[in-house]
Amino acid sequence: MFRHAFIDRLKACGDVPVPIAEAITGHGRNASEFARYGSVGYTLEQKKAVIERILV
């Protein structure tokens, strides 16, 4: 339930790119965040900036 509500809030922002939303939620179209570990991805600071936008 929490993850679904979180995804709804990300979508409601209207401008959060799908790849960073997937990185934050752990969902992905092809592979998990863990499978991509070590490749170029989003920093914690980038993820934090998105999360702070949807805080209640």
All heavy atoms as TSV, in Angstrom:
chain	resi	resn	atom	element	x	y	z
A	1	MET	N	N	0.814	-1.187	0.000
A	1	MET	CA	C	0.000	0.000	0.000
A	1	MET	C	C	0.867	1.264	0.000
A	1	MET	O	O	0.571	2.190	-0.714
A	1	MET	CB	C	-0.923	0.008	1.217
A	1	MET	CG	C	-1.961	-1.109	1.212
A	1	MET	SD	S	-3.195	-0.907	-0.068
A	1	MET	CE	C	-4.137	0.416	0.589
A	2	PHE	N	N	1.909	1.271	0.831
A	2	PHE	CA	C	2.757	2.457	0.902
A	2	PHE	C	C	3.394	2.741	-0.449
A	2	PHE	O	O	3.394	3.879	-0.920
A	2	PHE	CB	C	3.836	2.279	1.979
A	2	PHE	CG	C	4.814	3.415	2.013
A	2	PHE	CD1	C	4.480	4.606	2.627
A	2	PHE	CD2	C	6.057	3.305	1.411
A	2	PHE	CE1	C	5.368	5.673	2.650
A	2	PHE	CE2	C	6.957	4.361	1.431
A	2	PHE	CZ	C	6.606	5.546	2.053
A	3	ARG	N	N	3.933	1.688	-1.080
A	3	ARG	CA	C	4.609	1.893	-2.356
A	3	ARG	C	C	3.644	2.417	-3.413
A	3	ARG	O	O	3.984	3.312	-4.182
A	3	ARG	CB	C	5.265	0.601	-2.828
A	3	ARG	CG	C	6.168	0.824	-4.030
A	3	ARG	CD	C	6.775	-0.430	-4.562
A	3	ARG	NE	N	7.505	-1.142	-3.531
A	3	ARG	CZ	C	8.565	-1.888	-3.764
A	3	ARG	NH1	N	8.999	-2.033	-4.978
A	3	ARG	NH2	N	9.164	-2.519	-2.790
A	4	HIS	N	N	2.425	1.913	-3.416
A	4	HIS	CA	C	1.431	2.377	-4.392
A	4	HIS	C	C	1.069	3.842	-4.147
A	4	HIS	O	O	0.968	4.625	-5.098
A	4	HIS	CB	C	0.185	1.491	-4.350
A	4	HIS	CG	C	0.439	0.121	-4.869
A	4	HIS	ND1	N	0.338	-0.209	-6.197
A	4	HIS	CD2	C	0.826	-1.008	-4.233
A	4	HIS	CE1	C	0.643	-1.483	-6.357
A	4	HIS	NE2	N	0.946	-1.991	-5.182
A	5	ALA	N	N	0.900	4.214	-2.899
A	5	ALA	CA	C	0.601	5.607	-2.571
A	5	ALA	C	C	1.773	6.500	-2.951
A	5	ALA	O	O	1.591	7.619	-3.449
A	5	ALA	CB	C	0.276	5.749	-1.086
A	6	PHE	N	N	2.976	6.012	-2.722
A	6	PHE	CA	C	4.178	6.774	-3.055
A	6	PHE	C	C	4.263	6.992	-4.569
A	6	PHE	O	O	4.543	8.098	-5.034
A	6	PHE	CB	C	5.408	6.005	-2.548
A	6	PHE	CG	C	6.647	6.833	-2.478
A	6	PHE	CD1	C	6.910	7.622	-1.378
A	6	PHE	CD2	C	7.565	6.810	-3.515
A	6	PHE	CE1	C	8.068	8.381	-1.313
A	6	PHE	CE2	C	8.722	7.567	-3.456
A	6	PHE	CZ	C	8.973	8.356	-2.355
A	7	ILE	N	N	3.981	5.939	-5.327
A	7	ILE	CA	C	4.009	6.046	-6.791
A	7	ILE	C	C	2.935	7.021	-7.266
A	7	ILE	O	O	3.171	7.824	-8.175
A	7	ILE	CB	C	3.859	4.658	-7.446
A	7	ILE	CG1	C	5.114	3.828	-7.178
A	7	ILE	CG2	C	3.603	4.779	-8.949
A	7	ILE	CD1	C	4.989	2.363	-7.537
A	8	ASP	N	N	1.761	6.985	-6.657
A	8	ASP	CA	C	0.706	7.942	-7.008
A	8	ASP	C	C	1.182	9.368	-6.806
A	8	ASP	O	O	0.923	10.242	-7.630
A	8	ASP	CB	C	-0.546	7.700	-6.164
A	8	ASP	CG	C	-1.293	6.447	-6.557
A	8	ASP	OD1	O	-1.069	5.930	-7.674
A	8	ASP	OD2	O	-2.116	5.976	-5.740
A	9	ARG	N	N	1.887	9.604	-5.713
A	9	ARG	CA	C	2.399	10.956	-5.448
A	9	ARG	C	C	3.471	11.360	-6.457
A	9	ARG	O	O	3.537	12.514	-6.877
A	9	ARG	CB	C	2.946	11.054	-4.030
A	9	ARG	CG	C	1.859	11.010	-2.986
A	9	ARG	CD	C	2.466	10.957	-1.597
A	9	ARG	NE	N	1.435	10.787	-0.609
A	9	ARG	CZ	C	1.044	11.747	0.220
A	9	ARG	NH1	N	1.610	12.923	0.168
A	9	ARG	NH2	N	0.096	11.515	1.090
A	10	LEU	N	N	4.320	10.414	-6.830
A	10	LEU	CA	C	5.332	10.713	-7.851
A	10	LEU	C	C	4.664	11.088	-9.170
A	10	LEU	O	O	5.055	12.054	-9.826
A	10	LEU	CB	C	6.258	9.506	-8.062
A	10	LEU	CG	C	7.263	9.210	-6.957
A	10	LEU	CD1	C	7.922	7.856	-7.196
A	10	LEU	CD2	C	8.314	10.302	-6.864
A	11	LYS	N	N	3.635	10.330	-9.542
A	11	LYS	CA	C	2.911	10.622	-10.788
A	11	LYS	C	C	2.207	11.972	-10.716
A	11	LYS	O	O	2.139	12.694	-11.707
A	11	LYS	CB	C	1.885	9.527	-11.072
A	11	LYS	CG	C	2.500	8.241	-11.552
A	11	LYS	CD	C	1.401	7.229	-11.854
A	11	LYS	CE	C	1.955	5.966	-12.458
A	11	LYS	NZ	N	0.880	5.017	-12.801
A	12	ALA	N	N	1.679	12.313	-9.543
A	12	ALA	CA	C	0.961	13.574	-9.376
A	12	ALA	C	C	1.873	14.783	-9.581
A	12	ALA	O	O	1.394	15.853	-9.958
A	12	ALA	CB	C	0.308	13.637	-7.998
A	13	CYS	N	N	3.172	14.616	-9.361
A	13	CYS	CA	C	4.111	15.723	-9.610
A	13	CYS	C	C	4.100	16.112	-11.078
A	13	CYS	O	O	4.292	17.264	-11.423
A	13	CYS	CB	C	5.520	15.333	-9.187
A	13	CYS	SG	S	5.775	15.332	-7.412
A	14	GLY	N	N	3.887	15.120	-11.932
A	14	GLY	CA	C	3.766	15.389	-13.357
A	14	GLY	C	C	5.056	15.519	-14.131
A	14	GLY	O	O	5.049	15.499	-15.357
A	15	ASP	N	N	6.179	15.669	-13.442
A	15	ASP	CA	C	7.422	15.880	-14.179
A	15	ASP	C	C	8.592	15.048	-13.663
A	15	ASP	O	O	9.740	15.333	-13.982
A	15	ASP	CB	C	7.788	17.360	-14.175
A	15	ASP	CG	C	8.057	17.906	-12.771
A	15	ASP	OD1	O	7.713	17.229	-11.786
A	15	ASP	OD2	O	8.599	19.014	-12.675
A	16	VAL	N	N	8.286	14.031	-12.872
A	16	VAL	CA	C	9.351	13.153	-12.376
A	16	VAL	C	C	9.637	12.113	-13.454
A	16	VAL	O	O	8.748	11.365	-13.846
A	16	VAL	CB	C	8.939	12.453	-11.057
A	16	VAL	CG1	C	10.012	11.481	-10.615
A	16	VAL	CG2	C	8.668	13.486	-9.972
A	17	PRO	N	N	10.871	12.066	-13.967
A	17	PRO	CA	C	11.200	11.089	-15.001
A	17	PRO	C	C	11.006	9.653	-14.494
A	17	PRO	O	O	11.319	9.335	-13.337
A	17	PRO	CB	C	12.677	11.359	-15.298
A	17	PRO	CG	C	12.921	12.751	-14.820
A	17	PRO	CD	C	12.002	12.941	-13.650
A	18	VAL	N	N	10.467	8.806	-15.343
A	18	VAL	CA	C	10.190	7.418	-14.972
A	18	VAL	C	C	11.434	6.704	-14.439
A	18	VAL	O	O	11.349	6.004	-13.434
A	18	VAL	CB	C	9.556	6.653	-16.153
A	18	VAL	CG1	C	9.459	5.165	-15.868
A	18	VAL	CG2	C	8.180	7.221	-16.467
A	19	PRO	N	N	12.611	6.858	-15.058
A	19	PRO	CA	C	13.772	6.128	-14.537
A	19	PRO	C	C	14.122	6.470	-13.084
A	19	PRO	O	O	14.473	5.581	-12.306
A	19	PRO	CB	C	14.908	6.534	-15.480
A	19	PRO	CG	C	14.220	6.879	-16.755
A	19	PRO	CD	C	12.940	7.526	-16.322
A	20	ILE	N	N	14.010	7.728	-12.682
A	20	ILE	CA	C	14.332	8.058	-11.290
A	20	ILE	C	C	13.217	7.585	-10.368
A	20	ILE	O	O	13.477	7.129	-9.251
A	20	ILE	CB	C	14.656	9.551	-11.074
A	20	ILE	CG1	C	15.332	9.742	-9.709
A	20	ILE	CG2	C	13.433	10.427	-11.198
A	20	ILE	CD1	C	15.981	11.082	-9.507
A	21	ALA	N	N	11.972	7.629	-10.823
A	21	ALA	CA	C	10.865	7.099	-10.014
A	21	ALA	C	C	11.064	5.607	-9.790
A	21	ALA	O	O	10.854	5.102	-8.683
A	21	ALA	CB	C	9.529	7.373	-10.705
A	22	GLU	N	N	11.485	4.899	-10.820
A	22	GLU	CA	C	11.752	3.463	-10.687
A	22	GLU	C	C	12.927	3.205	-9.754
A	22	GLU	O	O	12.911	2.257	-8.969
A	22	GLU	CB	C	12.029	2.847	-12.058
A	22	GLU	CG	C	10.804	2.795	-12.939
A	22	GLU	CD	C	11.091	2.306	-14.335
A	22	GLU	OE1	O	12.280	2.312	-14.763
A	22	GLU	OE2	O	10.142	1.908	-15.019
A	23	ALA	N	N	13.939	4.053	-9.825
A	23	ALA	CA	C	15.105	3.881	-8.958
A	23	ALA	C	C	14.726	4.088	-7.493
A	23	ALA	O	O	15.214	3.388	-6.615
A	23	ALA	CB	C	16.216	4.857	-9.362
A	24	ILE	N	N	13.836	5.040	-7.233
A	24	ILE	CA	C	13.413	5.326	-5.865
A	24	ILE	C	C	12.539	4.209	-5.319
A	24	ILE	O	O	12.689	3.791	-4.178
A	24	ILE	CB	C	12.675	6.684	-5.801
A	24	ILE	CG1	C	13.662	7.822	-6.064
A	24	ILE	CG2	C	11.980	6.864	-4.455
A	24	ILE	CD1	C	13.008	9.167	-6.283
A	25	THR	N	N	11.611	3.726	-6.134
A	25	THR	CA	C	10.639	2.739	-5.652
A	25	THR	C	C	11.122	1.305	-5.744
A	25	THR	O	O	10.516	0.409	-5.170
A	25	THR	CB	C	9.314	2.846	-6.423
A	25	THR	OG1	O	9.547	2.564	-7.803
A	25	THR	CG2	C	8.689	4.220	-6.259
A	26	GLY	N	N	12.194	1.079	-6.486
A	26	GLY	CA	C	12.695	-0.282	-6.640
A	26	GLY	C	C	12.002	-1.047	-7.743
A	26	GLY	O	O	12.261	-2.231	-7.935
A	27	HIS	N	N	11.115	-0.393	-8.454
A	27	HIS	CA	C	10.446	-1.015	-9.581
A	27	HIS	C	C	11.181	-0.637	-10.852
A	27	HIS	O	O	11.739	0.444	-10.961
A	27	HIS	CB	C	9.003	-0.508	-9.697
A	27	HIS	CG	C	8.071	-1.193	-8.784
A	27	HIS	ND1	N	7.064	-1.976	-9.223
A	27	HIS	CD2	C	7.987	-1.208	-7.432
A	27	HIS	CE1	C	6.389	-2.448	-8.194
A	27	HIS	NE2	N	6.938	-1.992	-7.088
A	28	GLY	N	N	11.168	-1.505	-11.796
A	28	GLY	CA	C	11.777	-1.215	-13.071
A	28	GLY	C	C	11.135	-2.028	-14.166
A	28	GLY	O	O	10.492	-3.037	-13.915
A	29	ARG	N	N	11.299	-1.576	-15.361
A	29	ARG	CA	C	10.708	-2.274	-16.500
A	29	ARG	C	C	11.494	-3.527	-16.864
A	29	ARG	O	O	10.928	-4.525	-17.258
A	29	ARG	CB	C	10.621	-1.336	-17.693
A	29	ARG	CG	C	9.548	-0.275	-17.513
A	29	ARG	CD	C	9.651	0.773	-18.555
A	29	ARG	NE	N	10.653	1.732	-18.049
A	29	ARG	CZ	C	11.012	2.812	-18.669
A	29	ARG	NH1	N	10.531	3.094	-19.827
A	29	ARG	NH2	N	11.891	3.635	-18.140
A	30	ASN	N	N	12.803	-3.458	-16.725
A	30	ASN	CA	C	13.621	-4.579	-17.177
A	30	ASN	C	C	14.420	-5.257	-16.066
A	30	ASN	O	O	14.627	-6.445	-16.101
A	30	ASN	CB	C	14.591	-4.125	-18.276
A	30	ASN	CG	C	13.858	-3.607	-19.486
A	30	ASN	OD1	O	12.834	-4.154	-19.874
A	30	ASN	ND2	N	14.368	-2.554	-20.087
A	31	ALA	N	N	14.883	-4.494	-15.112
A	31	ALA	CA	C	15.726	-5.071	-14.062
A	31	ALA	C	C	15.574	-4.269	-12.784
A	31	ALA	O	O	15.235	-3.099	-12.809
A	31	ALA	CB	C	17.186	-5.061	-14.507
A	32	SER	N	N	15.849	-4.915	-11.699
A	32	SER	CA	C	15.765	-4.223	-10.410
A	32	SER	C	C	16.941	-3.265	-10.252
A	32	SER	O	O	17.941	-3.354	-10.966
A	32	SER	CB	C	15.787	-5.234	-9.275
A	32	SER	OG	O	17.064	-5.828	-9.185
A	33	GLU	N	N	16.819	-2.387	-9.303
A	33	GLU	CA	C	17.912	-1.463	-8.980
A	33	GLU	C	C	19.151	-2.266	-8.591
A	33	GLU	O	O	20.268	-1.931	-8.943
A	33	GLU	CB	C	17.473	-0.541	-7.836
A	33	GLU	CG	C	18.486	0.499	-7.437
A	33	GLU	CD	C	18.559	1.687	-8.378
A	33	GLU	OE1	O	17.791	1.761	-9.344
A	33	GLU	OE2	O	19.409	2.549	-8.158
A	34	PHE	N	N	18.947	-3.364	-7.873
A	34	PHE	CA	C	20.054	-4.202	-7.444
A	34	PHE	C	C	20.801	-4.773	-8.644
A	34	PHE	O	O	22.034	-4.842	-8.644
A	34	PHE	CB	C	19.531	-5.339	-6.560
A	34	PHE	CG	C	20.631	-6.177	-5.970
A	34	PHE	CD1	C	21.328	-5.731	-4.859
A	34	PHE	CD2	C	20.960	-7.391	-6.511
A	34	PHE	CE1	C	22.342	-6.489	-4.313
A	34	PHE	CE2	C	21.970	-8.163	-5.977
A	34	PHE	CZ	C	22.667	-7.709	-4.876
A	35	ALA	N	N	20.091	-5.162	-9.689
A	35	ALA	CA	C	20.725	-5.735	-10.870
A	35	ALA	C	C	21.586	-4.699	-11.593
A	35	ALA	O	O	22.555	-5.047	-12.258
A	35	ALA	CB	C	19.671	-6.298	-11.818
A	36	ARG	N	N	21.220	-3.426	-11.463
A	36	ARG	CA	C	21.981	-2.360	-12.128
A	36	ARG	C	C	23.046	-1.767	-11.223
A	36	ARG	O	O	23.728	-0.822	-11.593
A	36	ARG	CB	C	21.024	-1.257	-12.576
A	36	ARG	CG	C	20.099	-1.684	-13.694
A	36	ARG	CD	C	19.302	-0.512	-14.235
A	36	ARG	NE	N	18.474	0.135	-13.238
A	36	ARG	CZ	C	17.199	-0.112	-13.027
A	36	ARG	NH1	N	16.585	-1.010	-13.736
A	36	ARG	NH2	N	16.527	0.549	-12.111
A	37	TYR	N	N	23.182	-2.307	-10.015
A	37	TYR	CA	C	24.128	-1.761	-9.044
A	37	TYR	C	C	25.521	-1.663	-9.650
A	37	TYR	O	O	25.989	-2.579	-10.294
A	37	TYR	CB	C	24.169	-2.646	-7.787
A	37	TYR	CG	C	25.114	-2.130	-6.740
A	37	TYR	CD1	C	24.763	-1.065	-5.937
A	37	TYR	CD2	C	26.372	-2.693	-6.579
A	37	TYR	CE1	C	25.617	-0.582	-4.977
A	37	TYR	CE2	C	27.241	-2.208	-5.621
A	37	TYR	CZ	C	26.864	-1.160	-4.831
A	37	TYR	OH	O	27.731	-0.683	-3.892
A	38	GLY	N	N	26.152	-0.540	-9.427
A	38	GLY	CA	C	27.497	-0.336	-9.933
A	38	GLY	C	C	27.534	0.401	-11.260
A	38	GLY	O	O	28.562	0.875	-11.682
A	39	SER	N	N	26.381	0.498	-11.914
A	39	SER	CA	C	26.331	1.256	-13.163
A	39	SER	C	C	25.986	2.703	-12.833
A	39	SER	O	O	25.615	3.034	-11.718
A	39	SER	CB	C	25.283	0.662	-14.114
A	39	SER	OG	O	24.002	0.760	-13.534
A	40	VAL	N	N	26.119	3.543	-13.806
A	40	VAL	CA	C	25.788	4.946	-13.602
A	40	VAL	C	C	24.295	5.045	-13.311
A	40	VAL	O	O	23.472	4.494	-14.021
A	40	VAL	CB	C	26.156	5.783	-14.851
A	40	VAL	CG1	C	25.706	7.217	-14.678
A	40	VAL	CG2	C	27.639	5.704	-15.112
A	41	GLY	N	N	23.971	5.714	-12.247
A	41	GLY	CA	C	22.573	5.855	-11.854
A	41	GLY	C	C	22.359	7.180	-11.166
A	41	GLY	O	O	23.147	8.102	-11.328
A	42	TYR	N	N	21.309	7.245	-10.393
A	42	TYR	CA	C	20.990	8.474	-9.679
A	42	TYR	C	C	21.669	8.485	-8.319
A	42	TYR	O	O	21.744	7.473	-7.645
A	42	TYR	CB	C	19.471	8.591	-9.504
A	42	TYR	CG	C	18.768	8.769	-10.820
A	42	TYR	CD1	C	18.187	7.690	-11.459
A	42	TYR	CD2	C	18.704	10.014	-11.423
A	42	TYR	CE1	C	17.550	7.847	-12.680
A	42	TYR	CE2	C	18.076	10.182	-12.640
A	42	TYR	CZ	C	17.503	9.095	-13.260
A	42	TYR	OH	O	16.881	9.256	-14.466
A	43	THR	N	N	22.117	9.655	-7.925
A	43	THR	CA	C	22.751	9.799	-6.617
A	43	THR	C	C	21.673	9.884	-5.538
A	43	THR	O	O	20.504	10.146	-5.830
A	43	THR	CB	C	23.604	11.080	-6.548
A	43	THR	OG1	O	22.724	12.216	-6.671
A	43	THR	CG2	C	24.669	11.118	-7.640
A	44	LEU	N	N	22.089	9.668	-4.311
A	44	LEU	CA	C	21.151	9.820	-3.196
A	44	LEU	C	C	20.613	11.244	-3.123
A	44	LEU	O	O	19.446	11.455	-2.796
A	44	LEU	CB	C	21.833	9.450	-1.879
A	44	LEU	CG	C	22.124	7.973	-1.679
A	44	LEU	CD1	C	22.876	7.766	-0.368
A	44	LEU	CD2	C	20.841	7.166	-1.688
A	45	GLU	N	N	21.446	12.210	-3.461
A	45	GLU	CA	C	21.012	13.603	-3.439
A	45	GLU	C	C	19.912	13.848	-4.470
A	45	GLU	O	O	18.952	14.569	-4.203
A	45	GLU	CB	C	22.193	14.554	-3.682
A	45	GLU	CG	C	23.171	14.604	-2.532
A	45	GLU	CD	C	24.139	13.414	-2.508
A	45	GLU	OE1	O	24.264	12.691	-3.519
A	45	GLU	OE2	O	24.752	13.207	-1.452
A	46	GLN	N	N	20.052	13.248	-5.658
A	46	GLN	CA	C	19.024	13.402	-6.690
A	46	GLN	C	C	17.713	12.741	-6.248
A	46	GLN	O	O	16.637	13.314	-6.433
A	46	GLN	CB	C	19.494	12.782	-8.006
A	46	GLN	CG	C	20.604	13.563	-8.670
A	46	GLN	CD	C	21.197	12.805	-9.834
A	46	GLN	OE1	O	21.576	11.637	-9.704
A	46	GLN	NE2	N	21.272	13.460	-10.984
A	47	LYS	N	N	17.806	11.563	-5.671
A	47	LYS	CA	C	16.609	10.869	-5.189
A	47	LYS	C	C	15.964	11.651	-4.059
A	47	LYS	O	O	14.746	11.808	-4.012
A	47	LYS	CB	C	16.965	9.461	-4.730
A	47	LYS	CG	C	17.377	8.542	-5.867
A	47	LYS	CD	C	17.791	7.180	-5.326
A	47	LYS	CE	C	18.296	6.262	-6.406
A	47	LYS	NZ	N	18.714	4.955	-5.863
A	48	LYS	N	N	16.777	12.175	-3.159
A	48	LYS	CA	C	16.271	12.945	-2.021
A	48	LYS	C	C	15.510	14.181	-2.504
A	48	LYS	O	O	14.458	14.521	-1.959
A	48	LYS	CB	C	17.429	13.350	-1.115
A	48	LYS	CG	C	17.030	14.154	0.098
A	48	LYS	CD	C	18.265	14.465	0.941
A	48	LYS	CE	C	17.909	15.280	2.149
A	48	LYS	NZ	N	18.076	16.701	1.971
A	49	ALA	N	N	16.029	14.853	-3.503
A	49	ALA	CA	C	15.369	16.050	-4.026
A	49	ALA	C	C	13.969	15.731	-4.545
A	49	ALA	O	O	13.027	16.506	-4.334
A	49	ALA	CB	C	16.217	16.679	-5.139
A	50	VAL	N	N	13.818	14.596	-5.198
A	50	VAL	CA	C	12.497	14.195	-5.695
A	50	VAL	C	C	11.583	13.835	-4.529
A	50	VAL	O	O	10.431	14.263	-4.472
A	50	VAL	CB	C	12.614	13.012	-6.683
A	50	VAL	CG1	C	11.243	12.464	-7.041
A	50	VAL	CG2	C	13.337	13.436	-7.949
A	51	ILE	N	N	12.094	13.070	-3.582
A	51	ILE	CA	C	11.291	12.637	-2.441
A	51	ILE	C	C	10.807	13.843	-1.628
A	51	ILE	O	O	9.659	13.889	-1.196
A	51	ILE	CB	C	12.076	11.655	-1.557
A	51	ILE	CG1	C	12.287	10.337	-2.331
A	51	ILE	CG2	C	11.361	11.395	-0.237
A	51	ILE	CD1	C	13.274	9.389	-1.686
A	52	GLU	N	N	11.665	14.837	-1.462
A	52	GLU	CA	C	11.279	16.019	-0.685
A	52	GLU	C	C	10.132	16.775	-1.329
A	52	GLU	O	O	9.363	17.447	-0.641
A	52	GLU	CB	C	12.485	16.937	-0.485
A	52	GLU	CG	C	13.467	16.382	0.527
A	52	GLU	CD	C	14.707	17.221	0.672
A	52	GLU	OE1	O	15.058	18.001	-0.253
A	52	GLU	OE2	O	15.354	17.106	1.717
A	53	ARG	N	N	9.978	16.652	-2.628
A	53	ARG	CA	C	8.892	17.348	-3.332
A	53	ARG	C	C	7.534	16.750	-3.007
A	53	ARG	O	O	6.512	17.433	-3.161
A	53	ARG	CB	C	9.119	17.301	-4.833
A	53	ARG	CG	C	10.304	18.129	-5.265
A	53	ARG	CD	C	10.550	18.061	-6.744
A	53	ARG	NE	N	9.343	18.340	-7.494
A	53	ARG	CZ	C	9.108	17.880	-8.712
A	53	ARG	NH1	N	9.982	17.128	-9.319
A	53	ARG	NH2	N	7.998	18.162	-9.330
A	54	ILE	N	N	7.501	15.487	-2.594
A	54	ILE	CA	C	6.202	14.842	-2.371
A	54	ILE	C	C	5.899	14.602	-0.892
A	54	ILE	O	O	4.916	13.955	-0.572
A	54	ILE	CB	C	6.101	13.514	-3.149
A	54	ILE	CG1	C	7.146	12.522	-2.696
A	54	ILE	CG2	C	6.209	13.765	-4.626
A	54	ILE	CD1	C	6.951	11.138	-3.266
A	55	LEU	N	N	6.720	15.125	-0.010
A	55	LEU	CA	C	6.470	14.969	1.422
A	55	LEU	C	C	5.165	15.644	1.808
A	55	LEU	O	O	4.808	16.683	1.275
A	55	LEU	CB	C	7.612	15.558	2.239
A	55	LEU	CG	C	8.925	14.808	2.181
A	55	LEU	CD1	C	9.990	15.562	2.963
A	55	LEU	CD2	C	8.781	13.410	2.737
A	56	VAL	N	N	4.497	15.054	2.749
A	56	VAL	CA	C	3.236	15.628	3.243
A	56	VAL	C	C	3.509	16.420	4.494
A	56	VAL	O	O	4.249	16.063	5.331
A	56	VAL	CB	C	2.214	14.502	3.546
A	56	VAL	CG1	C	0.940	15.087	4.085
A	56	VAL	CG2	C	1.970	13.700	2.318
